[in-house]
Amino acid sequence: MEYTKQRAASLWICQARDRRLGGDTARQIAICKCGHTRRGSHPAIFEGKIGEIEMTVRELYAFLEEKMPRALSCDWDNDGLMVCPDDTKEVRRVLVALDITAAVAEHAVGEGYDLVISHHPLIFHPLKAVAPGEATVNKVIRLLTSGVSAMSFHTRLDAVGGGVNDVLAKAVGLCDVVPFGKDGEEIGRIGTLPTKMTLKEFAAFVKEVTGATYVQISDAGKPVSRVAVLGGGGAGESGAAAAAGADTYLTGDLRHDQLTEAPERGMNLVQGGHFFTENLVCDRIREMLHEADATIKVDIINSYPAEFV
C-alpha cells in the first residue's frame, strides 16, 4: 500500500491505495492522535467511515511524556513507565490514584484495568531483587503477572503548567499566578486572593476545597492576601515562598520548627496534608487521558493510606 498523511479532525488520516486492487480503491486508515499506528498489528481499516483506534500503552505514554516532559523532573526523582508487561496492549480502562497502594493494585487487577497511573512513583528506590516479600516488589509482581501496566508522574507533574500546583492554586482561588522555587526548580506557585481573608477563614476554605480531614495553621498575625502554594512535601520551599513575597504559605507537610517559628519569621503557614494538597490533580490526569483518547474509560480511586480516630 502507498500512504500519504493529512491532518483531519485531530486525527492522522492515511490515504491508502491498495495496489492489489489496481490502485482504484482508496481506503482511509485512522491512526491514533499521537501520530502512530498500532504496534504489532495492521492498522485498523475503516471503509466509508473514519473511526479512532484505541491507543496502546506505548502510544499513551508517549503522549503523556509530551504533556509532562521528563526534563521537568527533579534529578533525584524516579518516575515514568514503572511496569509494562506489553507496551503494544490497547488501553481501554485506566485507574488513577495518588499512590499505587496494595489495595489500588488489587482493585486494578480485580476490575480488569489495563493501566494504573499515579502521582507518587510505584518504584522510587532501586529494587535489589524481584521476588515475593518486599511490599513494592509484591505490587510489581501482581501487576506484571496480571497484564496491568503502571505509570507514575511525580515532580514533573508538580512543575508542569496545569499540574499539581496550578490545580491547587486554582482551587484556593489565586489570581495572577506565577511559579516560584529555589535552585532553578520553580515547582511552586504564588498568586493573590481576590479578597483578603483572616488565616482561619483561609484555612477553613482550604479544608473545604481539598476535602482535608483537618488543616493546621501557624499565625504570623497577617491577613491572607499573597499566597504561595506547593502541594505535598513543601517544607524545603518555605524560604523560597517568603523570598517570593508570600504572606501565607500553603503546603502539605511542614517541619515542627517551621510551625513554631512562623510568628517570628512573619509568614503565615497552612499545613493542609500531603495527600489532600495533591490529590486534586487526579482530575487533571483524567482530562489529559481524554485529550489523548476520549473513548478511554478513566476512574479515580481514593488511595489515602490512613484513618483518623
C-alpha positions as CSV (number, residue, x, y, z in Angstrom):
1,M,0.0,0.0,0.0
2,E,1.0,3.6,-0.6
3,Y,0.4,6.1,2.2
4,T,0.1,9.8,2.4
5,K,-0.7,11.7,5.6
6,Q,-3.0,14.6,6.2
7,R,-4.3,16.2,9.4
8,A,-8.1,16.0,9.9
9,A,-10.3,16.3,12.9
10,S,-7.4,15.9,15.3
11,L,-6.5,12.5,13.8
12,W,-3.8,11.5,11.4
13,I,-5.6,10.0,8.4
14,C,-3.7,7.9,5.9
15,Q,-4.9,7.8,2.4
16,A,-4.1,4.3,1.3
17,R,-4.3,3.0,-2.2
18,D,-4.3,-0.8,-2.4
19,R,-2.2,-1.8,-5.4
20,R,-3.7,-5.2,-5.3
21,L,-6.9,-3.6,-6.4
22,G,-5.2,-1.8,-9.2
23,G,-5.0,1.5,-7.3
24,D,-8.6,2.2,-7.9
25,T,-9.9,1.7,-4.4
26,A,-8.9,4.3,-1.8
27,R,-9.2,3.4,1.8
28,Q,-8.8,5.6,4.9
29,I,-6.8,4.3,7.9
30,A,-7.3,6.1,11.2
31,I,-4.2,6.4,13.3
32,C,-4.1,7.4,16.9
33,K,-3.7,11.1,17.9
34,C,0.0,10.8,18.7
35,G,0.6,10.0,15.1
36,H,1.4,6.3,15.2
37,T,-0.3,3.2,14.1
38,R,-0.9,0.4,16.5
39,R,2.2,-1.6,17.1
40,G,2.2,-5.3,16.5
41,S,-0.7,-5.4,14.1
42,H,-2.0,-4.0,10.9
43,P,-3.7,-0.6,11.3
44,A,-7.5,-0.8,11.6
45,I,-9.1,0.0,8.3
46,F,-12.4,1.8,8.1
47,E,-14.1,1.9,4.7
48,G,-16.6,4.7,4.3
49,K,-16.2,5.9,7.9
50,I,-13.4,7.4,9.9
51,G,-13.0,6.0,13.4
52,E,-10.4,6.1,16.1
53,I,-8.4,3.1,17.1
54,E,-7.6,2.7,20.7
55,M,-4.2,3.8,21.9
56,T,-1.5,1.3,23.1
57,V,0.4,1.6,26.3
58,R,3.4,2.8,24.3
59,E,1.5,5.4,22.4
60,L,-0.3,6.7,25.5
61,Y,3.0,7.0,27.4
62,A,4.5,9.0,24.5
63,F,1.5,11.3,24.6
64,L,1.8,11.9,28.3
65,E,5.6,12.4,28.1
66,E,4.9,15.2,25.6
67,K,2.5,16.8,28.1
68,M,4.8,16.2,31.1
69,P,8.5,16.2,29.8
70,R,11.0,14.2,31.8
71,A,13.2,17.3,31.8
72,L,10.9,18.9,34.3
73,S,11.6,16.1,36.9
74,C,14.0,16.8,39.8
75,D,17.3,15.0,39.5
76,W,16.6,12.7,42.5
77,D,13.2,11.6,41.2
78,N,12.2,8.3,39.6
79,D,9.1,8.3,37.6
80,G,7.8,7.3,34.2
81,L,6.7,3.9,32.9
82,M,7.1,1.7,36.0
83,V,5.6,-1.6,35.0
84,C,4.8,-2.8,31.4
85,P,4.0,-6.4,30.6
86,D,3.2,-5.5,27.0
87,D,3.6,-2.0,25.5
88,T,1.5,-2.9,22.4
89,K,-1.6,-3.6,24.5
90,E,-4.5,-1.4,23.8
91,V,-5.6,0.8,26.7
92,R,-9.4,0.8,27.2
93,R,-9.6,1.3,31.0
94,V,-7.3,3.3,33.3
95,L,-7.3,3.6,37.1
96,V,-5.9,6.9,38.5
97,A,-4.7,7.3,42.1
98,L,-2.3,9.4,44.0
99,D,-0.5,6.3,45.2
100,I,-0.4,2.7,44.0
101,T,-1.1,1.0,47.3
102,A,-1.6,-2.7,47.6
103,A,-5.3,-2.1,47.7
104,V,-5.2,0.0,44.5
105,A,-3.1,-2.7,42.7
106,E,-5.6,-5.4,43.7
107,H,-8.5,-3.2,42.6
108,A,-6.9,-2.6,39.2
109,V,-6.3,-6.4,38.7
110,G,-9.7,-7.5,40.0
111,E,-11.7,-5.0,38.0
112,G,-9.8,-5.6,34.7
113,Y,-8.0,-2.3,34.2
114,D,-5.3,-2.1,31.6
115,L,-3.3,0.6,33.2
116,V,-2.8,2.4,36.6
117,I,-1.5,5.9,36.7
118,S,-0.2,7.5,39.9
119,H,1.4,10.7,41.0
120,H,3.8,9.2,43.5
121,P,6.2,6.7,42.0
122,L,5.4,3.0,42.4
123,I,9.1,2.3,42.3
124,F,11.2,5.0,44.0
125,H,14.3,3.2,45.3
126,P,16.2,0.7,43.2
127,L,14.9,-2.9,43.6
128,K,17.5,-5.4,44.7
129,A,15.5,-8.4,43.7
130,V,12.2,-9.2,42.0
131,A,11.0,-11.9,44.4
132,P,7.9,-12.0,46.7
133,G,8.3,-10.5,50.1
134,E,9.0,-6.7,49.9
135,A,5.9,-4.5,49.6
136,T,6.9,-2.7,46.4
137,V,8.1,-5.9,44.7
138,N,4.8,-7.6,45.6
139,K,2.8,-4.9,43.8
140,V,5.1,-5.0,40.8
141,I,4.8,-8.8,40.5
142,R,1.0,-8.6,41.0
143,L,0.6,-6.1,38.2
144,L,3.1,-7.6,35.9
145,T,1.7,-11.1,36.1
146,S,-1.8,-9.8,35.6
147,G,-1.0,-7.8,32.5
148,V,-1.6,-4.4,34.1
149,S,0.8,-1.6,33.3
150,A,1.7,1.2,35.7
151,M,2.9,4.8,35.1
152,S,3.9,7.5,37.6
153,F,4.4,11.2,37.0
154,H,5.9,12.8,40.1
155,T,7.9,16.1,40.2
156,R,7.4,16.7,36.5
157,L,3.6,16.8,37.3
158,D,4.3,19.2,40.2
159,A,6.3,21.6,37.9
160,V,4.4,21.4,34.6
161,G,1.9,24.1,33.7
162,G,-1.6,22.9,34.7
163,G,-0.1,20.3,37.1
164,V,-0.3,19.7,40.8
165,N,0.4,23.3,41.9
166,D,-1.6,25.1,39.3
167,V,-4.5,22.9,40.2
168,L,-4.0,23.7,43.9
169,A,-3.6,27.5,43.2
170,K,-6.8,27.5,41.2
171,A,-8.7,25.5,43.8
172,V,-7.9,28.1,46.5
173,G,-8.8,31.0,44.2
174,L,-5.5,32.6,43.4
175,C,-5.2,35.2,40.7
176,D,-2.1,36.3,38.6
177,V,-0.3,33.0,39.4
178,V,3.4,32.7,38.7
179,P,6.0,30.0,39.5
180,F,8.4,30.2,42.4
181,G,11.1,28.0,43.8
182,K,14.8,27.6,44.7
183,D,17.9,26.4,42.9
184,G,16.2,26.9,39.5
185,E,13.4,24.5,40.2
186,E,10.3,26.6,40.1
187,I,7.8,24.0,41.2
188,G,5.6,26.1,43.5
189,R,3.1,28.7,42.5
190,I,2.3,32.1,44.1
191,G,-0.6,34.4,43.5
192,T,-3.1,36.8,45.1
193,L,-6.5,36.3,46.6
194,P,-9.3,38.5,45.1
195,T,-10.2,39.4,48.7
196,K,-8.2,39.3,51.8
197,M,-9.1,36.8,54.5
198,T,-8.1,36.0,58.0
199,L,-5.9,33.0,58.4
200,K,-8.7,30.9,60.0
201,E,-11.1,31.8,57.2
202,F,-8.5,30.8,54.6
203,A,-7.7,27.6,56.4
204,A,-11.4,26.7,56.5
205,F,-11.7,27.4,52.8
206,V,-8.6,25.2,52.1
207,K,-10.2,22.4,54.1
208,E,-13.4,22.7,52.1
209,V,-11.9,22.7,48.6
210,T,-9.3,20.0,49.2
211,G,-11.5,17.7,51.3
212,A,-8.9,17.6,54.0
213,T,-9.8,15.9,57.3
214,Y,-8.1,18.7,59.2
215,V,-5.8,21.7,58.4
216,Q,-3.1,23.1,60.7
217,I,-2.1,26.7,60.9
218,S,0.6,28.9,62.4
219,D,-0.4,32.5,62.6
220,A,2.1,35.3,62.0
221,G,-0.6,37.9,62.6
222,K,-1.0,39.0,59.0
223,P,-4.1,38.9,56.8
224,V,-4.0,36.4,53.9
225,S,-3.5,38.0,50.5
226,R,-0.4,36.9,48.7
227,V,-0.3,33.1,48.9
228,A,2.3,30.6,47.9
229,V,1.3,27.0,47.4
230,L,3.2,23.8,47.0
231,G,1.3,20.5,47.2
232,G,2.8,17.6,49.1
233,G,6.1,18.0,50.9
234,G,7.0,21.6,50.8
235,A,9.0,22.2,53.9
236,G,12.1,22.9,51.9
237,E,10.5,25.6,49.9
238,S,9.3,27.7,52.8
239,G,12.2,30.2,52.5
240,A,11.6,30.5,48.7
241,A,8.0,31.3,49.4
242,A,9.0,34.1,51.8
243,A,11.5,35.4,49.3
244,A,8.9,35.5,46.6
245,G,6.8,37.8,48.8
246,A,4.2,35.5,50.3
247,D,2.4,36.5,53.4
248,T,1.0,33.0,53.6
249,Y,2.4,29.6,52.6
250,L,0.1,26.6,52.0
251,T,1.7,23.2,51.6
252,G,1.1,19.6,52.6
253,D,3.9,18.9,55.1
254,L,5.9,21.3,57.3
255,R,8.5,20.7,60.0
256,H,7.7,21.3,63.6
257,D,10.3,24.0,64.0
258,Q,8.8,25.9,61.0
259,L,5.3,25.9,62.6
260,T,6.7,27.1,65.9
261,E,8.8,29.9,64.3
262,A,6.2,31.3,61.9
263,P,5.3,34.3,64.1
264,E,9.0,35.3,64.3
265,R,9.5,34.8,60.6
266,G,6.5,36.9,59.6
267,M,4.8,34.4,57.3
268,N,1.5,32.5,58.0
269,L,1.8,28.8,57.5
270,V,-1.0,26.4,56.5
271,Q,-0.3,22.7,56.6
272,G,-3.1,21.0,54.5
273,G,-1.8,17.5,54.4
274,H,0.4,15.8,51.8
275,F,-2.4,13.7,50.3
276,F,-5.1,16.4,50.3
277,T,-3.0,19.1,48.7
278,E,-2.0,16.8,45.8
279,N,-5.0,14.5,45.3
280,L,-6.9,17.2,43.3
281,V,-4.5,16.6,40.4
282,C,-6.2,13.2,39.7
283,D,-8.9,15.0,37.9
284,R,-6.3,16.7,35.7
285,I,-4.8,13.4,34.8
286,R,-8.2,12.2,33.7
287,E,-8.5,15.3,31.5
288,M,-5.2,14.6,29.9
289,L,-6.1,11.0,29.2
290,H,-9.3,12.1,27.5
291,E,-7.3,14.6,25.4
292,A,-5.3,11.6,24.2
293,D,-8.4,9.4,23.5
294,A,-11.9,10.4,24.5
295,T,-13.0,6.8,24.4
296,I,-10.8,5.6,27.3
297,K,-12.7,4.9,30.5
298,V,-11.0,6.6,33.4
299,D,-11.8,6.0,37.1
300,I,-10.2,7.7,40.1
301,I,-9.8,5.8,43.3
302,N,-9.1,7.3,46.8
303,S,-5.7,5.9,47.9
304,Y,-5.5,7.7,51.2
305,P,-3.4,5.3,53.4
306,A,-4.5,6.2,56.9
307,E,-7.5,6.6,59.2
308,F,-8.3,9.4,61.7
309,V,-9.5,8.2,65.1
